[in-house]
């Protein structure tokens, strides 16, 4: 009888883990871009740094990496060098990086502190300030950091939450850029 209870408990735990595992870890293949979810716009940004306001329609034809981050998140800080490397390597080939700074804590709403952090971390790509969570909510995002790749047609084709998976993210960027160049 004890073995049966243990087996039932393991089955229940497994079902719970499957049901509640963060769906944000799901990666959408680039092959689904024609049927992918249209990317939400950046409507509601409180301010933009390093750029005039951007729109998804205005970025059609480009591959876009959207990164949700906040300046005090250690995981976000760990991801920034990888985002910078992608920007430095692929911006001239058609990649647009858009940082979306969505604060977790009250003090992260401060624009002067954000601008100082951007200088410290050498963030030169466009950053939308999302103090009111409008962009965050439009994307259905729930995690810092989170990366979304948008294809040339404006569809979300990939997302990753947290640190890591850098090689796969870069490979998907390369695939998307290859498609835009007809290769």
N, C-alpha and C positions, 0 to 999 in steps of 0.2 A: 504494500500500500504506500509506503514511503517513497519508493521509486516512482510510482505513478504520480504522486504529488510533486516530486522534484521535476519530473518531465513536464507536468502541466505548468509549473511555475516557470520553467525555462521557455516553454512555448508562449506563455503570456508575456514574458519579458521580451522575447524576440518580436512578437507582434507589436508591443508598445514601442520598441526602438524603431521599427520600420515605420510605424504611424507617425512618430514624432521627430524623426531625424530631420534636421533642417533641410528643407527643399532647396535652399540657396546653394547647397553643395552640388546640386544637379548641374551638369554641363550640357548645353544644347549644342548639337553638332552644327558645323558650318554648312552642311548640306541642307539643313532645314531653313536656310535664310529666306527662301521664297515663301515659305509658310510660317516663318518666325513671327514673333510678336512685334508689332510696330513699336519702335522706341519712343517712350514719352519725351516730350520736349523739355526744355530747361525753364519753362514758364514758372515764374515765382521767385527767381533768384533775387535776393536782396541787393546784390552788387556783383560786379565782375572785376577780377584782377587779371592783368596781363592780356586783356582782350576786350573788345566791345562785346555786347551780348551775342551769344551764339544760339542758333536754332537747329533742330534736326533737319528741317528742310534745306537750310543753308549749307548743311554739311553733306548733302546727297552727293554720291560719287566718291566720298572719302570713307576710309575705315576709321571708326571712332572708338577710342578706349575711354570709358567713363569710370572714374575711380571715386567712390565715396570714402571720405576720410575725415578725420578731425585731428587737430594739432596736438592734442595731449594723449592720443591713443598710441601706446607703444607698438602694437602690431602694425598700425598705419605707418609709423615712423620706420619700422623695419622694411616695409614694402616700398617706400618712396625711392630708395636707390635703384630698385628694379624698374619702377615706372620711369625714372629719369633715364636709365639706360635704353629702355624701349623708345622713349621720346627722342633721345639723341641719335639713335640708330635709324629710326623709321619715319620721323617727321618729314624728312626730305623726300621720302618715297610715298607719301600720301596718308600717313597715320596722323590723326588729330587726337591729342590727349586732352581730356576735360576733367579737371578735378572738381568734385562737388564737396565743399566743406560744409558738413552738417554737424553742428556741435552736439556733444553728449552732455557737457556740463555748462552751467550758466556763464562761467568766465570765458568759455570758448566762443561766445558771441562777439567778443571784443575785436573789432576790425584792425586796430593798431597791432594787437598781439598776433593776430593771424598774419598780417603783412610781415611782421618781424620773423615769424616762424617760416614763412615762405622764403624769405631771404636766407635764413639759416640753413634750410634744406635745399636751397638752389632750385626752387620751383619756378620755372619760367613759362610753363604752359598755362593756358587759360584756367582760371578757377572761379566757379560760381559759388557765391556765398548763399547757403541754404538755411539761414537761421530759423525759418519758420517751417522747415521740413516739407515744403511743397514739392520739391523735386524728389526727395527721399520717398514720400508717399506715392507720387506718380509712378515711380519704379517698383513700388511694393518692397522696397529694401528694408532690411531689419538688422544689418550687420555692418561693423567697421572692421577692417577695410572690406570693400566689395568692388570687384571689377566687372564691368559689362563691356562686351565688344559688340559694336553695331556695324553691320555690313553697309555696302555702298547704296543699298536700297532703303536704309533706315530701319532695319530689323535687328532686334537683339538676337544674336546667334551664339552667345557664350557668356557665362558668368562664373565667377569664382569668388568665394568668401574666404577671408583670412590670408595668412601668409602662405607662401609656397606655390607649387604648380607653375613656377616661372617658365620652365622650358615649354610646357604645353601651351601656355598663354602666348609665348613668342611664336611658337609654331603656327598657331591659329591666326595670328596677325600676319605672318608671312604668307599663309594660304590665302587669306582675304586680299592682301595686297597683290598677290600673283593673279588672282581673279580680276582685279581692277585693271591690271596691265595686260590682260588677255593671255596670260600664260597658264 
